[in-house]
Structure formats: structure tokens, C-alpha cells
């Protein structure tokens, strides 16, 4: 029994890691792009961007998952998502990427706007170009400012991946819950579901250690 449970949980954890990694790879650069849109001097684009961010941040991620996965199939003749687990993963990844990109965009915007204006002016006095000022003066200061909130959002993402089970994606929590409802030849087993907490604790703990070390290295860049 133990081997069966661990095998199922390990498989679910790998799918959780897959969703976690794809979300970060997509949400971080997209969040930076969105932050530029929310800071642009072109008012229509700025207000459109901020309205979209407000809607995404103000509604539950679970609701966004349901809308993205089920609504297109209700509007069109057939669902645009591939059949099976691949379709559920693709829909989950798109929902997670866009949701977290909106959160990251606000963090990036705060980090960029938080760098003192005098830093840019000092670089201009020294004859530095705009790109040199950004990469040599502003970037590391911005990274130091945003590291704590970014770290918090990434650790939250680890736990939020469990929401993908609402569309039957076989992530870690669903793998544990299946033993409660009778899958894998067992029924009524509650402990595998609680055991999933160990996976989350260990993964979150490793990320916390990594982020703490990164923040200590960034202490050189005093702001």
C-alpha cells in the first residue's frame, strides 16, 4: 500500500512541479511587460492595463480556471483544449501564467518606481546611456526591492497549484484525494491526503532557504 501511495503522490508532485515551473517561466516576463503597460504615458493603454490587472487580482483564481477551461467549449461547437490531461494542463498553465503575471506586474512597477530619481540623474551627469543607467545603476536596486514580495508570491504559487484539481488536473492534492474516494483500488484512506502537506512543506522550505540566501547576497546593494 505504501509503495502505491508514494508512487501516486510522486507522480502528482511532478505534475505540480511542471505547472509551477511553466507558470514562473511565463509569468515573470509577461508581468514585466504588463508593468510597462501600466506605467506608460499613453493613457488609454495605461488604464486598460490597470483595469485588466484589477479584474484579475480581484477575482478568485479558481473561477478564472473554470472560465478558461469550460467557457470556450460552451461558446464554440467544441472545446479548443486538447483531450485529456494535456488539455487540462494547457488551460491551467494559461490561467496561472496570466494571473500571476498581473500580480508580478504590480511588484515590478513598485520596484521600478521605487528607485530614487536621483540615481538616474547621477548616471546622466556621468554621461551614461539610458541602458547603462538601467543595467548598472537601477536593476540590482530594483531586484533587491522586489525580492521579498516576489519570494512570497512564488511560495504562494506552490500551494495555489492545488487549485488546478478543480478542472481534474492530476496534481499533488488530487493524487492524495483519489485514495479517499476509491481510486487505485483503495477507498476511504485519509492519510495520503494529509501526507501531501509534507511535500508542500519540503518544497516551500527549500525555496525559502534559496530566497534567504539570495537576499543576503543582495545586501551589498543598499537602498
C-alpha positions in Angstrom: 0.0 0.0 0.0 2.7 2.5 1.0 4.5 2.0 -2.3 1.3 2.6 -4.3 0.6 5.8 -2.3 4.1 7.1 -2.6 4.1 6.3 -6.3 0.9 8.2 -6.9 2.0 11.2 -4.8 5.3 11.4 -6.5 3.6 11.4 -9.9 1.2 14.1 -8.7 4.1 16.1 -7.3 6.0 16.0 -10.6 2.9 17.4 -12.3 2.7 20.1 -9.6 6.4 21.0 -10.4 5.6 21.1 -14.1 2.8 23.6 -13.6 4.9 25.6 -11.1 7.9 25.8 -13.5 5.8 26.7 -16.6 4.0 29.4 -14.6 7.2 31.1 -13.5 8.7 30.9 -16.9 5.7 32.6 -18.4 4.5 34.9 -15.7 7.8 36.7 -14.9 8.5 38.1 -18.3 4.8 38.7 -19.0 4.5 40.5 -15.7 7.4 42.8 -16.7 5.7 43.7 -19.9 2.4 44.3 -18.2 4.2 46.6 -15.7 5.5 48.7 -18.6 1.9 49.0 -19.9 0.7 50.1 -16.5 3.4 52.9 -16.4 3.2 54.1 -20.0 2.3 57.7 -20.7 -0.2 56.6 -23.3 -3.3 56.9 -21.1 -5.7 54.5 -22.9 -3.2 51.7 -22.7 -2.3 52.5 -19.1 -5.9 52.5 -18.0 -6.7 49.3 -20.0 -3.8 47.5 -18.5 -4.6 48.6 -14.9 -8.3 47.6 -15.4 -7.3 44.1 -16.5 -4.9 43.8 -13.6 -7.6 44.9 -11.2 -10.1 42.4 -12.6 -7.6 39.5 -12.4 -6.4 40.4 -8.9 -9.9 40.9 -7.7 -11.4 37.6 -8.8 -10.5 34.1 -7.5 -8.0 32.1 -9.4 -10.3 29.1 -9.2 -13.1 31.0 -11.0 -10.6 32.0 -13.7 -9.6 28.4 -14.2 -13.2 27.3 -14.6 -13.9 30.1 -17.1 -10.8 29.5 -19.2 -11.4 25.7 -19.3 -15.1 25.4 -19.7 -16.5 28.6 -21.2 -14.8 28.4 -24.6 -16.4 25.0 -25.2 -19.8 26.5 -24.3 -19.4 29.3 -26.7 -17.9 27.3 -29.6 -19.1 24.0 -31.0 -16.3 22.1 -29.3 -13.6 22.8 -26.7 -10.4 24.3 -28.0 -8.3 22.4 -25.5 -6.7 19.1 -26.4 -8.4 16.0 -24.9 -7.3 14.5 -21.6 -4.5 15.6 -19.3 -2.7 17.7 -21.9 -5.7 19.9 -22.4 -6.2 20.4 -18.6 -2.5 21.2 -18.2 -2.6 23.8 -21.0 -5.7 25.5 -19.7 -4.2 25.5 -16.1 -0.9 26.9 -17.3 -2.6 29.8 -19.2 -4.7 30.7 -16.3 -1.9 30.6 -13.8 0.5 32.5 -16.0 -1.9 35.3 -16.7 -3.0 35.5 -13.0 0.5 35.6 -11.6 1.8 37.9 -14.3 -0.8 40.5 -13.1 0.5 40.1 -9.5 4.1 40.3 -10.6 3.4 43.4 -12.7 2.4 45.4 -9.6 5.5 44.2 -7.8 7.7 45.2 -10.7 6.0 48.5 -11.1 6.6 49.3 -7.4 10.3 48.2 -7.7 10.9 50.4 -10.8 9.2 53.4 -9.4 10.8 53.0 -6.0 14.4 53.6 -7.3 15.2 57.2 -6.3 15.1 59.5 -9.3 18.5 61.0 -8.2 20.1 57.7 -9.2 19.1 58.2 -12.8 20.2 61.9 -12.7 23.6 61.0 -11.3 24.1 58.5 -14.1 23.1 61.1 -16.7 25.6 63.5 -15.2 28.3 60.9 -15.5 27.5 60.5 -19.2 25.9 57.1 -19.0 23.3 56.0 -21.6 19.8 55.0 -20.6 20.6 51.3 -20.9 23.7 51.7 -18.9 21.8 53.5 -16.1 19.2 50.8 -16.1 21.5 47.8 -16.0 24.4 49.2 -13.9 22.5 51.5 -11.5 18.8 50.7 -11.3 18.5 47.0 -12.0 20.1 45.5 -8.9 18.4 48.1 -6.6 15.1 47.1 -8.2 15.8 43.4 -7.7 16.6 43.9 -4.1 13.4 45.8 -3.5 11.2 43.3 -5.2 12.8 40.1 -3.9 10.7 39.8 -0.6 7.3 40.2 -2.3 8.3 38.1 -5.3 9.5 35.4 -3.0 6.2 35.4 -1.1 4.2 35.2 -4.4 6.4 32.2 -5.6 5.8 30.3 -2.4 2.1 31.1 -2.6 2.2 29.7 -6.2 3.5 26.4 -4.8 0.3 26.0 -2.8 -2.0 27.6 -5.4 -1.2 24.8 -7.9 -3.6 22.7 -5.9 -6.4 24.7 -7.4 -5.9 23.0 -10.7 -7.7 20.0 -9.4 -11.0 21.9 -9.9 -10.7 21.0 -13.6 -9.4 17.5 -12.8 -5.7 18.1 -13.4 -3.8 15.3 -11.7 -1.6 17.4 -9.4 -0.5 16.5 -5.9 -3.6 17.2 -3.9 -5.8 15.3 -6.4 -3.4 12.4 -6.2 -3.9 12.2 -2.5 -7.7 12.8 -2.6 -8.1 9.9 -5.1 -7.3 7.5 -2.3 -10.1 8.9 -0.3 -12.8 8.4 -3.0 -11.7 4.9 -4.1 -9.1 5.2 -6.8 -6.0 2.9 -7.1 -8.0 0.0 -5.5 -8.3 1.7 -2.1 -11.2 3.6 -0.5 -11.5 5.9 2.5 -7.8 6.4 3.0 -7.4 9.9 4.5 -3.7 9.8 5.5 -2.4 10.1 1.9 -4.2 13.4 1.6 -2.6 14.8 4.7 0.8 13.4 3.7 0.7 15.7 0.7 1.4 18.5 3.2 4.9 17.1 3.7 5.6 17.6 0.0 4.5 21.2 0.1 6.4 21.9 3.3 9.6 20.5 2.0 9.3 22.3 -1.3 8.4 25.6 0.3 11.2 25.1 2.8 13.8 24.7 0.0 12.5 27.8 -1.8 12.7 29.8 1.5 16.3 28.8 2.0 17.1 29.7 -1.6 15.4 33.1 -1.3 17.0 33.9 2.0 20.5 33.3 0.6 19.6 35.4 -2.5 18.5 38.3 -0.2 21.7 38.1 1.8 23.8 38.3 -1.4 21.8 41.4 -2.4 22.5 43.1 0.9 25.5 44.6 -0.9 23.1 46.8 -2.8 21.9 49.1 -0.1 18.9 51.3 -0.9 
